[in-house]
Amino acid sequence: MRPNFNVGWTAGARQEAPIILQQISPDHTRSGPHAGTDTPRPHDVAVDIGGTSWSVATWRNNGLHLVGSGTTGTASPGDLVELRATFQQACVSAITESPAPLRVGVSFPGSVNSSGVVVAWPNRPLWIGWRLREVLGFPPGVAATMCDDGVAAILGEGMLGVGRGVADFLLVSFGTGIGGGVLLDRRVRPAAHDARTIGHIRALGTDRLCRCGHRGCLQTALETLPDDEGLARQGLTTWPDGMRLVDTLSDLARVLGVPTVVLTGGRLRRSALRQTLTSAMTAAGLRVLVPIDTEGSALLGAFLAKEPLP
C-alpha cells in the first residue's frame, strides 16, 4: 500500500461539461478512511498511462493500493505485456473481493474517439490507431470510465489531495511533457477533446520543434533542463527556457485570478527542480502546493473518472 501522501507541503480534454468537485471531510487521507456519503465511491481499479510510465491500483479497505507499475516509453502498445497482466491481475483481485459489478477508471493523456481508439497523442504517436480496451486487455463486459491525465490529476488532488478545500487552482504536471488544467469555483475546466494542453502553449519564442508539430511550445523547455547541480547552484539563471516557462504559468494564473498553483508529475522527484519551480512561483506571488507523491496524482484521480470508455 502506498504511504499516506495526502499531506503535501506549501510554499507561500475531455469533459462535455465541467466536473464539479464535492467537499470531503477534513480527516480524509489517500490511504486512510474514506469520506462520508457526500464523496463519490471510487472505482475498484484505476489505471494511469503516461508517456514515461504506467501504474495500476485497486481501491480496497477504503484506500489506494498499488498493484504494479512499469515503463511505457516509446514501445508499441502491443508490446506492453506487463501492463496488461498487471491490469488483469487487479481486475481479478477486485472481482474476488466484491460481488458488485467491477468499475474501472483510466487516466490517459491522448485523445480517444467514440470507438475508444486513440486518435492523438503528440508525445507518443505509436499509440494512434490502438483501442485502449485492447491495449489493457479488458475482461468482457466490464464497464469503464476515463479522463485526461491532467483532469485526473485535478480530480485526485482537488478531492483527495493537497488541493482539497481549495476553490481555485492551476495544476501543472511535469512528466514526459507538461500537462495540467484549471479548477475554478470547484469546477474542472479542461481543454475539451484536445491532447494538447498547457505544455503546448506557444510562448517560448524559439524555433525548437515540439512533437505536436508546432514550435515554441512550453514543454520544449524540458529539452534544455539543466542537471540538479546547476539548478541547485544557479536556479533559473541557468535555465532561460525555464524562466520563460515560469513567467508564462505565473501570468496565466494571474489572468485567471487563480492564487494557487499545484505542481505535480514524475519529474518533480528531482528535488532541485521542485525547489526551483516552487521558489520562482512563490516569488511571483503565488501559493504553491506540491503533493508528497508527485507521481500519484493522475492515478488517484482515475478512481474518480466519469466519461465512459467505449
C-alpha positions as CSV (number, residue, x, y, z in Angstrom):
1,M,0.0,0.0,0.0
2,R,1.2,3.5,-0.8
3,P,2.1,5.7,2.1
4,N,-0.3,8.5,3.3
5,F,0.5,11.1,0.7
6,N,-2.4,13.3,1.1
7,V,-0.3,15.8,3.1
8,G,1.9,17.9,0.9
9,W,4.0,20.9,1.6
10,T,3.3,24.6,0.8
11,A,5.5,27.4,-0.2
12,G,4.0,30.9,0.4
13,A,-9.6,17.3,-22.6
14,R,-12.4,15.7,-22.5
15,Q,-15.5,16.6,-20.5
16,E,-18.5,17.8,-22.3
17,A,-19.4,19.9,-19.1
18,P,-17.3,20.9,-16.2
19,I,-16.8,18.4,-13.4
20,I,-17.9,19.8,-10.0
21,L,-15.8,18.6,-7.1
22,Q,-17.5,17.9,-3.8
23,Q,-16.0,18.8,-0.5
24,I,-14.8,16.0,1.7
25,S,-14.2,15.6,5.4
26,P,-11.0,17.1,6.7
27,D,-9.7,13.8,8.1
28,H,-9.8,12.1,4.7
29,T,-6.4,10.7,3.5
30,R,-5.5,8.8,0.4
31,S,-4.6,5.7,2.4
32,G,-6.9,6.3,5.4
33,P,-10.6,6.1,6.0
34,H,-12.8,7.1,3.1
35,A,-15.1,10.1,3.5
36,G,-18.8,10.0,4.0
37,T,-21.7,9.6,1.6
38,D,-21.1,13.0,0.1
39,T,-18.0,11.7,-1.6
40,P,-18.4,9.5,-4.8
41,R,-17.3,6.0,-4.2
42,P,-14.0,5.4,-6.0
43,H,-13.8,2.9,-8.8
44,D,-12.5,-0.6,-7.9
45,V,-9.5,-0.4,-10.3
46,A,-7.6,2.6,-11.6
47,V,-5.0,2.8,-14.4
48,D,-2.8,5.7,-15.2
49,I,-1.0,5.6,-18.6
50,G,1.7,8.2,-19.1
51,G,4.3,8.8,-21.7
52,T,7.1,7.6,-19.4
53,S,5.4,5.1,-17.1
54,W,2.1,3.4,-16.2
55,S,0.6,2.3,-12.9
56,V,-2.3,0.2,-11.7
57,A,-4.1,0.3,-8.4
58,T,-7.1,-1.0,-6.6
59,W,-9.3,0.7,-4.1
60,R,-10.0,-1.6,-1.1
61,N,-10.3,-1.2,2.7
62,N,-11.0,2.5,1.9
63,G,-7.6,3.2,0.5
64,L,-5.4,3.1,-2.6
65,H,-3.3,0.0,-3.1
66,L,-0.7,0.0,-5.8
67,V,-0.8,-3.3,-7.8
68,G,2.1,-2.6,-10.1
69,S,3.9,-0.1,-12.3
70,G,6.2,-0.1,-15.3
71,T,7.7,1.7,-18.2
72,T,5.6,3.0,-21.1
73,G,8.4,4.7,-23.1
74,T,8.4,4.6,-26.8
75,A,7.3,0.9,-27.1
76,S,4.3,-0.1,-29.2
77,P,1.2,-0.5,-27.1
78,G,1.1,-4.1,-28.3
79,D,4.4,-4.8,-26.5
80,L,3.2,-3.7,-23.1
81,V,2.6,-7.2,-21.8
82,E,3.3,-6.4,-18.2
83,L,0.8,-3.6,-18.2
84,R,-1.9,-6.0,-19.5
85,A,-1.0,-8.7,-17.0
86,T,-1.0,-6.2,-14.1
87,F,-4.3,-4.7,-15.0
88,Q,-5.9,-8.2,-15.4
89,Q,-4.5,-9.2,-12.0
90,A,-6.0,-6.1,-10.4
91,C,-9.4,-6.9,-12.0
92,V,-9.4,-10.5,-10.8
93,S,-8.5,-9.3,-7.3
94,A,-11.3,-6.7,-7.3
95,I,-13.9,-9.2,-8.5
96,T,-12.8,-11.7,-5.9
97,E,-13.2,-9.2,-3.1
98,S,-16.6,-7.7,-4.1
99,P,-19.7,-9.2,-5.6
100,A,-20.7,-5.8,-7.1
101,P,-20.1,-5.1,-10.8
102,L,-16.4,-4.2,-11.5
103,R,-15.8,-0.5,-12.1
104,V,-12.6,0.7,-13.8
105,G,-11.2,4.2,-14.3
106,V,-8.5,5.1,-16.8
107,S,-6.3,8.2,-16.9
108,F,-4.8,8.8,-20.4
109,P,-3.1,11.9,-21.9
110,G,-4.2,11.3,-25.5
111,S,-7.5,11.8,-27.4
112,V,-9.8,8.9,-27.9
113,N,-12.7,8.8,-30.4
114,S,-16.2,7.4,-29.9
115,S,-14.9,3.9,-30.6
116,G,-12.3,4.1,-27.9
117,V,-9.5,4.3,-30.4
118,V,-6.6,6.7,-29.8
119,V,-6.6,9.5,-32.4
120,A,-4.0,11.8,-31.0
121,W,-1.1,11.8,-28.5
122,P,1.7,14.1,-29.6
123,N,4.2,12.7,-27.2
124,R,3.6,9.0,-28.2
125,P,2.3,8.8,-31.9
126,L,2.7,5.0,-32.0
127,W,-0.4,4.8,-29.9
128,I,-2.6,6.3,-32.6
129,G,-5.0,3.7,-34.0
130,W,-4.9,1.4,-30.9
131,R,-8.1,0.8,-28.9
132,L,-7.5,1.4,-25.2
133,R,-9.6,-1.6,-24.2
134,E,-7.4,-3.9,-26.3
135,V,-4.2,-2.4,-25.0
136,L,-5.2,-3.1,-21.4
137,G,-6.9,-6.5,-22.2
138,F,-10.2,-5.6,-20.6
139,P,-12.3,-8.6,-19.4
140,P,-15.5,-8.9,-21.5
141,G,-18.4,-6.7,-20.3
142,V,-16.5,-4.6,-17.8
143,A,-17.7,-1.0,-17.7
144,A,-15.0,1.7,-17.6
145,T,-14.7,5.4,-17.5
146,M,-11.7,7.6,-18.4
147,C,-10.4,11.2,-18.3
148,D,-7.5,13.2,-19.5
149,D,-4.5,12.8,-17.2
150,G,-4.5,16.5,-16.4
151,V,-8.1,16.3,-15.4
152,A,-7.4,13.2,-13.4
153,A,-4.6,15.0,-11.5
154,I,-7.0,17.8,-10.7
155,L,-9.7,15.4,-9.5
156,G,-7.2,13.5,-7.4
157,E,-5.5,16.5,-5.8
158,G,-8.7,18.6,-5.6
159,M,-10.8,15.9,-3.9
160,L,-8.4,13.7,-2.1
161,G,-5.0,15.6,-2.1
162,V,-3.2,18.8,-1.4
163,G,-5.9,20.9,-3.3
164,R,-8.7,19.6,-1.1
165,G,-10.9,22.5,0.0
166,V,-9.2,25.0,-2.4
167,A,-11.8,26.6,-4.7
168,D,-9.5,27.7,-7.5
169,F,-6.1,26.4,-8.6
170,L,-3.9,25.9,-11.7
171,L,-2.4,22.4,-11.8
172,V,0.7,21.8,-13.8
173,S,2.1,18.3,-14.3
174,F,5.8,17.8,-15.2
175,G,6.2,14.4,-16.8
176,T,7.2,13.3,-20.3
177,G,5.7,16.6,-21.3
178,I,3.8,19.3,-19.5
179,G,0.1,18.9,-18.8
180,G,-2.5,20.2,-16.4
181,G,-5.6,22.2,-16.2
182,V,-7.6,24.7,-14.1
183,L,-10.0,24.4,-11.2
184,L,-12.4,27.4,-11.0
185,D,-15.1,27.5,-8.3
186,R,-14.5,23.8,-7.7
187,R,-15.2,23.1,-11.4
188,V,-12.6,21.4,-13.6
189,R,-12.0,23.3,-16.8
190,P,-10.0,21.1,-19.2
191,A,-9.4,21.8,-22.9
192,A,-12.1,19.7,-24.5
193,H,-11.1,16.8,-26.8
194,D,-7.6,18.1,-27.3
195,A,-4.4,16.2,-26.4
196,R,-2.5,19.4,-26.5
197,T,-2.8,21.1,-23.1
198,I,-0.8,23.6,-21.1
199,G,2.5,22.3,-22.4
200,H,1.5,23.3,-25.9
201,I,1.0,27.0,-25.3
202,R,3.4,28.6,-27.7
203,A,5.2,31.1,-25.6
204,L,8.9,30.3,-25.6
205,G,9.8,32.3,-28.7
206,T,12.2,29.6,-30.0
207,D,12.3,27.6,-33.2
208,R,12.5,24.3,-31.3
209,L,10.0,21.8,-32.9
210,C,7.6,20.2,-30.5
211,R,6.2,16.7,-31.1
212,C,2.8,18.3,-31.8
213,G,4.3,19.9,-34.9
214,H,4.4,23.4,-33.6
215,R,7.4,25.5,-32.5
216,G,8.0,27.2,-29.2
217,C,5.6,25.1,-27.0
218,L,6.2,25.4,-23.3
219,Q,7.0,21.7,-22.9
220,T,10.0,22.0,-25.1
221,A,11.7,23.8,-22.2
222,L,12.2,20.4,-20.7
223,E,14.7,19.6,-23.5
224,T,17.1,22.2,-22.1
225,L,16.5,21.3,-18.4
226,P,19.9,21.5,-16.6
227,D,21.2,18.9,-14.2
228,D,20.4,19.1,-10.5
229,E,23.8,20.7,-9.6
230,G,23.2,23.6,-12.0
231,L,19.7,24.2,-10.8
232,A,20.7,24.0,-7.1
233,R,23.5,26.4,-7.6
234,Q,22.1,29.0,-10.1
235,G,18.4,28.3,-10.2
236,L,16.5,29.7,-13.3
237,T,19.5,31.8,-14.4
238,T,21.0,28.6,-15.7
239,W,17.7,27.7,-17.5
240,P,16.4,30.6,-19.6
241,D,13.6,28.4,-21.1
242,G,12.5,27.6,-17.6
243,M,12.4,31.2,-16.7
244,R,10.1,31.9,-19.6
245,L,8.0,28.8,-18.6
246,V,7.6,30.1,-15.0
247,D,6.7,33.6,-16.2
248,T,4.1,32.2,-18.6
249,L,2.5,30.0,-16.0
250,S,2.5,32.8,-13.4
251,D,0.9,35.2,-15.9
252,L,-1.7,32.6,-16.8
253,A,-2.6,32.1,-13.1
254,R,-2.9,35.9,-12.6
255,V,-5.0,36.4,-15.7
256,L,-7.4,33.6,-14.5
257,G,-7.5,35.1,-11.0
258,V,-6.1,31.9,-9.5
259,P,-3.9,32.5,-6.5
260,T,-2.8,28.8,-6.0
261,V,-0.7,26.5,-8.2
262,V,-0.4,22.8,-7.7
263,L,2.8,21.3,-9.1
264,T,3.0,17.6,-9.7
265,G,4.4,14.9,-12.0
266,G,7.2,12.4,-12.1
267,R,9.9,15.0,-12.9
268,L,9.3,16.7,-9.6
269,R,11.0,13.8,-7.9
270,R,14.1,15.9,-8.6
271,S,14.3,18.0,-5.5
272,A,16.3,20.7,-7.2
273,L,13.7,21.2,-10.0
274,R,10.9,21.1,-7.4
275,Q,12.5,23.7,-5.2
276,T,13.5,25.9,-8.2
277,L,10.0,26.0,-9.6
278,T,8.4,26.5,-6.2
279,S,10.7,29.3,-5.2
280,A,10.2,31.1,-8.5
281,M,6.4,30.9,-8.4
282,T,6.3,31.9,-4.8
283,A,8.4,34.9,-5.7
284,A,5.8,35.7,-8.3
285,G,3.1,36.0,-5.6
286,L,1.5,32.5,-5.9
287,R,0.8,30.0,-3.3
288,V,2.4,26.7,-4.4
289,L,1.2,23.2,-3.3
290,V,3.2,20.0,-4.0
291,P,1.9,16.5,-3.1
292,I,4.4,14.2,-1.4
293,D,3.9,11.6,-4.1
294,T,4.1,13.7,-7.3
295,E,3.7,10.6,-9.5
296,G,0.4,9.6,-7.9
297,S,-1.9,12.5,-8.8
298,A,-3.4,11.2,-12.0
299,L,-3.6,7.6,-10.7
300,L,-5.6,8.8,-7.7
301,G,-7.9,10.9,-10.0
302,A,-8.5,7.9,-12.3
303,F,-10.6,6.4,-9.4
304,L,-13.0,9.3,-10.0
305,A,-13.1,9.3,-13.8
306,K,-16.6,9.8,-15.2
307,E,-16.5,9.7,-19.0
308,P,-17.5,6.3,-20.5
309,L,-14.7,4.5,-22.2
310,P,-16.1,2.8,-25.3
